[in-house]
Amino acid sequence: MSKQTYTDLLLKAKKFYDDYKTLFPPFEPLKLFELNKKQTKVLDKLFKRLKNTYPTFHPNYIGQMIKPPADISSISYFFAMLYNSNNHALDGGPETSFLEKEVIAELAKMIGYKKFIGHLTSGGTMANLEGLWISKLSTRNGYFAICENAHYTHTRLSKVLDFKYELIKMNERGKIDLNDLEKKLKSGKIRTVVATLGTTGFGALDEIHEILKLKSKYNFRLHIDAAYGGFFKILANNNSSLIEKKIFDKIHFADSIVIDPHKHGLQPYGCGSILFKDPLIGKFYKHDSPYTYFTSKELHLGEVTLECSRPGASAAALWATIKSFSLTSKNGFYKILELTRKAAIKFYSLLINSEIFTPVIYPELDIVNYFPAAKTTSKINFLSEKLFNELMNNKNYPIYVSKYRLKAQFFKKLFPEIQTDSSEVIILRSVLMKPEHYFYIDDIFKEMRNVFLKKVLQ
């Protein structure tokens, strides 16, 4: 889409909204909010300041989990934002509430839920908060099992929810250690297991099919944090050989699942979601409000959420995106995810065949970890830090990566031949979540190699 076309669509959205306002009796609005010369100057300053932002849109950005929203999403968000709908209640956002229910139904279908209840959230943290909160209430404060490699939000939320948890070891592939999990399940105190599909460090996929075997044996609730990896279910649904299908095939047996559309769903921040398999958990949300829920007898989303005010624009943007990029066929999200997955595999191949870099774990999604070859962990730390800075400050061809800290004890299990002389090991981490990465990763790797040899080693 050209810039001119993008601008035309934004202007069209504004004109449509202005025409909508003419359907009602005319009135004289105060001039307080109209754009004037002062506000135009403020906007000019803002535009300039926003240039001080990492180029997350560019293929050379392989750092954090930031994926540019699709044009259709940004435009739809802008258009719906003009109406300022609040999806807490049908009183504040009738049509966008219906759109939200439709997109939740689409996500549930992708997962494989037949019956369900769910809603959008501001992101994965809030979505996980609700999932864990429901587990706490429904299991009467039973302990949680949380892997040491799960997102830090789970242990942090333990303080918010005042629940107790058992920390489960991570195995050599960055997944929850099933032997350690079963050992701790035998105590009978654990009533909820938190599994992850797409850990933030390695992009690792917990073995859901094996955890379900333990679930049938020990009768616990299963909460899946698929904030990052949830959309890869599309590859599994289409029998792609690029994904561990057996891991995704039975996620519909989980009691609750978190998926973030603002990661692989092409949405702007913040757009998360929480889905529950059993609609009856709605009873835990039950409350009354003296000034809402009057305009309709239909379910108001605020009646089944912890958050109150929520932007209807998020629902509108996701709805338009799903209508434009199919969740079911190979002509929509499938093509995008296929390329990001292939980019990670290609990058891993380049690294493992290199004499100067060593990959850590074979990627299961599109996150790749690696480090400069060295004989000691302290040397690895030094080289990783230097390479990180040199890549980002490379004037002609900057490359933005991220760093990841590993405990030396874990690193030693993977690379026993490397001398451990530090408590932590700093490695590099690249998130190849843009489809363009597949076509540019060869050039990126070539430049990384040049920078390492010419600037880091000198």
N, C-alpha and C positions, 0 to 999 in steps of 0.2 A: 504494500500500500504506500503510495507517494505521500509526502508531507501535505501537499495541496489537498488531496482527497481526504486525508485525516482531518485537516482543518475544516473542510467543507462539511464533513459529518458532524463535527462539534458545533458548527454554526447552525446546521439543520436541527440538531437536538435542542439548541437554545431557542430557535424560532418555533419549534413544535411546542415547547413549554410556554412561550409567550402567547401563542395562539390558544393554548389550553386556558390561559388566564382570562381570555376574552369571553369565555363561556359563562362567566359569572358577572354579577353587577359591577360596574366600574367604580373605582375608588381612587382617591389621591394618596399614594404612598408617600411617606416622609422621604426626604432627599438624603437622609443620613447614610444610606447604604449604596447609593449610586456611585459608580466609578467616576472619579474626578482626577484632576491633574496630580494631586498629592498621592492618591492611591496608585496611579499609573507609575509614578516614580518609585513607590514602595515595591511594586511588582518587578520593576526593572532591577532593583537591588536584589530582590529574591531570586530572580532568574540567574543573576551573576553568582550569587552565593551557592546556589544549587550545583554549580559546576564543580564545586569542591566535594564531589561524590565519586566513589569508585565506579568505573565503567562496567557495571554488571551486565549491560546489554551485549558486550563485545565477547567474541570467542576467546580472546586472551584472558578473560576473567574466568579463572578456574578455581576460585577461592571458596567462598562460603555458599550456603544453600540459598542462592538468590537467583530466581528465574524471571526474566522480563514477562510481564503480563501480555497476553495477546491484545492486539488492537481492538478487537471486538469487545474484549472485557473492559478495557480502559474507557472506551466510548460509552458503553452501556452503564458503567459505574457513574460517569460524569452525567449522563442523561438522567438516570434515576436519582442521583444526588440532588438535582435541582428540586425534586419534589420533597426531599428530606423525609422520606418515609421511615417510620420506626416500627420494626417488626416485632416489638414486644407484644403488641395487641393489634387486632383488626381495626381498632379505633384509630390507630396511628399509621398503619400501613397495610390496607386491605389487599391490594393487588400484589405487592411485593411479598406479603406473607404467603399468598397462594403460589407465587414463583418459588419461594423457599421450600414449600412442601413438595413441589414438583422436583426440584433438584435433589432433595433428600431421598425421594423415591428412586431417582436415577442412580444415586450412589448406593442405595440399598440393593438395587437390582444388580449392580456391578459386583457387590460383595457376595450376593447370593441369599440375602435375607428375604424370606417370604412375608413374615409379619415383623414389624419394627416400629420404633419411635425414635425420633432424632431431630436435630436442628443444626443450624450453622452457629459458629462461635467466632470470637475475635482471633482465635488461633489455637494451636495445639495445647498450650498450657491450660487454657480455660476448658478445652474439651476433655483433657485428661483429668482435670480437677473434678468435673462432673462424673466421669466414669468411675473414678476412685471413690468419690462421695457416695454414689449409688451402691458400690460394692461394700463400703463400710456399713451402710445402713442395712442392706439386705443380708449381710453375714453377721450382723450384731457385733461389730468391732473385731472381726477375725483378722489375724495377721496378714500382711501382704508379703509376697515374694517378689523382690526386685533385683534384677541382675546388676552387677557393678558397672556394666557397660551400657545400661539403659540411660535415657536422657536424664540429666540432673534434676529436671522438674519433678520427677516422681518422689525422690527423697526430700526435696524441698517442700513439696505439697504435704508430706507427712506432718510437718510442723503446722501447716494451715488446718489440716483435718484432724490432727491429734490422733493419728493411727500409728500402730507399731508395725515394723516390717523386718523381714529377714533378708540380708544381702546375699545374693547367690553369686557364685564365682562365674567368671567368663572363661570359656574354653579357648583353645588356640586359634579358633576361627572367628573370634569376637562375638560368639553367640552365648546364650545362657547355657551353663553347664548342666546337662540333664541329670547326671549322676549326683551332683551336689544338690540340685533341686529336689530329687526324690528323697535323698537322705534327710533333708529338712522337712519335707512333707510328712514324713513318718511320725513327727512329733504331734501332728494333729492340730497344731495351732494356726497353720497357714490356711486361709480360706479364700484367698484371691492370688492368682499368679498374673503378673504383668509381663507380657511378651512384647517383643519389638520386631516390626518389619521395616528394616532400614535404620540401623543405628546411626547416630550422627557422626560417629568416628569412622567406622568402616563401611557403613551401609549394609551391615550384616543382617541376615534374616534368621530369626529364631525358628527352630524346627517345630512349627505349629502342629504338624501331623503327629509328632512324637509327644508333644505336650498334651495333646488331646487324649492320648493313651493313658497318661498319668491322671488326667482329669476324670476319666471314667473309673479309675481305680481309687482316687482320693477325694473325689467330689468337691472340687473348688470352682470358684468363678474364674473365668478367663477374660482378661482385659487385654486387647491388642492395641498397642501404640503403633499405628501405621501412618503416622503423620507424614513421614517422608515416603515410604514405599507403597502406600495404599493403591495408588493409581497403576502400579505395575501388575495389579490383578488383571488388567486389560490384556497384557501379553499372555498371562496364564490362561485366561478365558478363550484366547484364540490359538492355544496350543503352540506357543512360540518356544523354540528350542533355546532361546536366549535366557530363559528364566527357570528357576526351580519350581515347576508346576505343582509338585506334590506338597510344597510348603503353602502355596496359596489356595489349593483346591478345597480345603476344609475350613477356611477362616470363618465361614458362615455358622460354624458351631460355637464361635466365641460369644460371650455374653454382651460384650461391648467393644466397639472399634472406633478409633480416632483416625481421621484422614484430613490432611491440610490441603485444600485446593490452592492455597497461595504458594504451594511448593510446585508439585508437578501438574496442578490443575489450571495453570496459566492465569491465575488470578492475582490482583494486587493485594498487598497486605491490608488488613488482616482478614483472612477467611479460613477458618478451621471448621471441623464438623465432628459431632459425636452421634453415633448410632447405637441403639440398644436392640437386642434381639427380642426381648419380651416387652410388649407395649404396656403391660401392667405395672412396670416400674414407674409409670406416670404418677402413681399414688404418692410417691415420695416427694414429688414436686408440688403437691396440692397446696394451694393457698388462696387467699381472697384479696382483692384490691377494691377499695371503696370508690375508685374513680376510673377504672378501666373495665374492659370485657363487657360493654353494654351494647355494642352495635351489632353483634351477631351471636347466635347460639353455637356456631362452629367453634372448634378448638382454636384458642388463641395461643400462639407460640410461647408467649410469656408464662403460660400455665404449665409448660413443661421445660423450662430453662431456668438456670440460676441467674444468668445475666438479665437485666431489665432492658434498658434501651439498647437496641442493636440496629445497625444501618440496613435498611431495605435495599440499598444500592448494592451490597455484597450479593444478595440473592439474585438481583436483576442481572448483574454481571456474570455470575456463574451460570445462570439459566441461558443467557445468550451464547455463552461459550460452549456449553454442552449441546445446544441446538446446532452450533456451527461445526463442532468437532465431536464426532460420535464417540460414545463410550463403549460401543459394542462391536463395530465393524473394524476392518483393517485400514479404513480410509480417514480415521480421525486421530485420536490420541495415540493409537497403536503405532502409527508411522513415527511420531515424535519420540515416543519412549523406545522404540526399536533403535533409532539412531543414537540416543544417549547411551543406551546399553552397549551398542557396538563401539561407540567412542571409548568407553571404559575398557573394553576388551582389547581394543587396538592399542591404547595407551599402556596397558599392562604388558602387552607383547613387546612394545618398544623398550620399556623399562627392563624387563627380564633379559632381553637380549643385549642390554647395554653393559659396558664394562665399568661405568661410573655410577650407576644408580641401581638400587635394589628395591623391588616392590615388597610389601609386607604380606598381604593376604590377597588371594585372587578375588576380584570384586564380584559381588552378587548382584549389585545394581549398577550405579554409575559413579561411585566414589572410589578413588584409588589413593592408597597410601604408599609412600616410598621414602628412601633416604639416600644420601650420598655414601658411596662405599667407603668404609674405614675400618680400622682394626679395633677401635675402642668407642664406647658410647660417648665419651666426652668429646672425641674428635667429630663424631656424627653431629653432636649438638652444635659445635662450632661451625661446621660446614653448612648445616641446615639453616642456621641463623643468617650466615653470610649470604647464602644463595637466595634466601627469602628476600633480603634487602636488595641485593643486586638485581634480581628479576623485576621487582616492583619499580626500581629507579632506573631501569634500562630505558634511556630516552628514545631510542629508535624503535624499540619493540618491547614495551613493558608487558610483563606477564604477572598476573595476580594469583598467587596461590595462598593457601592457609597452612598454619602449623597445627600439629597435634602432639600432645604430650602422652607418652606411654610410661607406665611404671617399669622400671628396669627389670623387675622380677618377671613380668609378662614377656618383655622383649627377649630375655634370656632363654625362655622356652622355645621361641621361634628361631633365634639365632645364637645357639650355644657357642659357636666358634668366635663370636665377637666378645672382647673383654669388657666386662661391666665395671666401669669406674665412676658412675654417677647414679643418683637415685632415680632420675627420670631420663627419658630419651626423647629428644625433640625430632620429630620426623615431619615430612611435608604431606599435605593432604590436598587432593584436587577433586572438585565436584564438577563432573562433566554433564550437567543437566540441560544444556542447550543443544538442540539437534545440530546446530552448526559445528559443534565440537568435533563431530565425526569427520568433517571435511577439512578441519584446520589443525587437528591434533598432531599430524606429522610435522607441520611447520613449527608449531609450538614446542614440540619436543626437540627439534633441531636447534632452535634458539636457546632453549634451556641448557642443552649440552654445550653450546658455544659459550654461553655466559659462565658456566661452571668451569670450563677449561681455561678460558682467557681471563676471567676476573676473580673467581673464587679461589682457584688454586695458585694464583700468582701472589 
